Amino acid sequence: MRSRSYFLETLQEESSGKNVKSRRYFQSCDACGFQNSKTVGISKCPECGGTLNYRYDQGGKANVDGFPDKDLFGLWKYHKLLPIDDVRYCITLGEGATPLTTSIRLRAELGTAGRVMLKDETQNPTGTYKDRPAAMGVSKAIEIGSGKVIIASDGNAGPATAAYCARAGLKCFVLMPADTPVERNVQTILYGANLILIENSTVSDCIDLITDLSESYEWTHLTTAAAVNPYHFEGTKTIAFEIAEDLEWNTPDWVVMPAGGAGLSAAVWKGFLEIMEAGIITELPRILAVQAEGCAPLVKAFKEGKKKVERWENPSTLAKAISVPFPLDGELVLRAIRDSGGSAISVSDVEMVRAAGVMARLEGIFAEPTGAASVAGLAKALEEGIISKKESVVALVTGTGLKEITSFGKLLQSPKTIGRDISDLKNILDR
């Protein structure tokens, strides 16, 4: 069996000898029906201003023969349902193909009889699921001949995009709030990106700055929101493909995931819909979106029955990666939650930190507070009866705790320190 490193080293070389092209794709506006079939994607409909979604000519399962492509690895083996003309343009660091593990000990801790599975996105090259949209977006930038990329980030998408731009040789600008954890800044700088920290800002403010400048500069905007980056959903949706494939083309009852900008939930739902339309799966999961109590505009809109999300004033949470006051993909995610028969829930910082500790101790997965939000949300949803104790669940662990070492260090008790005395060591071991 070929290894991850084999595919990492040979994707471009191996595919250069054969004409591996994606199925025809186009962008479509759900509101007015406008279509864009050009190679270059656009984020907004020129007719009505709505967000455009990629569609694929599938025509049933027969027209997606060879999906997934067993000659390729990770994200790119799903190229027939990705908006790339030729896999020779693909930039990869070995993203995707992350573990889906059944969690026996965590299930017992949660007190549920249903199957609990963790989709461990911390195993991606830069430590978060954001490597998926970064791989897709940077590959598309190469395909359309773009020489530079810009992105607004809360600390995960920025480093990921910087890494893939480094691999591709593209110039990269990253805007992040000035209070972004230092680990994320270091990552971004080491990958060679131009990091610009914005004082007294949120990631929504950083997005606004880029949007105001977009017409003045020729760059590819890869902020992970469909409202500004048409390629974001396409890389992210491969999480759904992997879950279904790992379950032998079946689906769980629920998929639980953190929500900040909210694109993750909408993209994963899109992925399930596409393979349903292709006849590959026969049932759809329900979506549970989890936000931090200190920044929960999506949960507020869902509970109030609204179709639009309002900006959250004065966000305050340890989970910086989901501290997004105005989720640009909020309307899409509200629709996905409701169409799936799902729900939205908020959890406290204490609950997220506790979930991170439980997951590390019981499953050996070290997640940042945002990455543990799904497990915290699952626990709360079980308590409140949103999810029954007989239903199967996949919880997405979206990011590694290695990006929050300083923050976790402040919360943990100091380890025991002893002298070089065997009796002192025995005293501790015998307790």
Buried (B, 14 or more C-beta within 10 A) or exposed (E): EEEBEEBBEBBEEBBEEEEBEBBEBBBBBBEEEBEBEEEEBEBBBEEEEBBBBBBBEBEEEEBBEEBBBEBBBBBBBBBBBBBBBBBBBBBBBBBBBBBBBEBEBBBEBBEBEBBBBBBBBBBBBBBBBBBBBBBBBBBBBBBBEBEBBBBBBBBBBBBBBBBBBBBBEBBBBBBBBEBBBEBBBEBBBEBBBBBBBBEEBBBBBBBBBBBEEBEEEEBBBBBBBBBBBBBBBBBBBBBBBBBBBBBEEBBBBBBBBBBBBBBBBBBBBBBBBBBBBBBBBEEBBBBBBBBBBBBBBBBBBBEEEEEEBEEBEEBEBBBBBBBBBBBBBBBBBBBBBBEBEBBBBBBBBEBBBBBBBBBBEBBEBBBBBBBBBBBBBBBBBBEEEBBEEEBBBBBBBBBBBBBBBEBBEEEEEEEEEEEEEEEEEEEEEEE
